Structures are given as C-alpha cells and as structure tokens.
Amino acid sequence: MKVVKFKEYSLTKIIYFFKTYYSRMLKAYKYRVYPNKD
C-alpha cells in the first residue's frame, strides 16, 4: 500500500511539475513569436 501511495504521489508531483513547466515554456514561446501581444 505504501508503495502504491508513493507512486501515485510521485506521479501527481511529476504531472504538476510538467504542467507548470509546459505553461512557462508556452508563455515564453508566445512572447518570442508575438512580442507585441500579451
């Protein structure tokens, strides 16, 4: 049970990290392509 909980916790942690990382990269990409737009 502990292993399963740890796996779920690590998975959610990784998903949360990738969500924030992807959103940051997307913002940076939009800022590069469209510097005039917000």
C-alpha positions in Angstrom: 0.0 0.0 0.0 2.8 2.4 0.9 4.5 1.8 -2.5 1.3 2.4 -4.4 0.6 5.6 -2.5 4.2 6.7 -3.1 3.9 6.0 -6.8 0.6 8.0 -7.0 2.2 10.8 -5.1 5.3 10.9 -7.3 3.1 10.7 -10.4 0.9 13.7 -9.4 4.1 15.6 -8.4 5.6 14.9 -11.9 2.3 15.9 -13.6 2.1 19.1 -11.6 5.7 19.9 -12.4 5.2 19.3 -16.2 2.1 21.4 -16.2 3.9 24.4 -14.7 6.9 23.8 -16.9 4.8 23.5 -20.1 2.8 26.6 -19.2 6.0 28.6 -18.7 7.5 27.3 -21.9 4.3 28.1 -23.8 4.3 31.7 -22.4 8.0 32.1 -23.3 7.3 30.8 -26.8 4.3 33.1 -27.3 6.4 36.0 -26.0 9.1 35.1 -28.6 6.8 34.7 -31.5 4.5 37.5 -30.6 6.5 40.1 -28.5 3.8 42.8 -29.0 0.9 40.6 -27.7 0.5 39.9 -24.0 
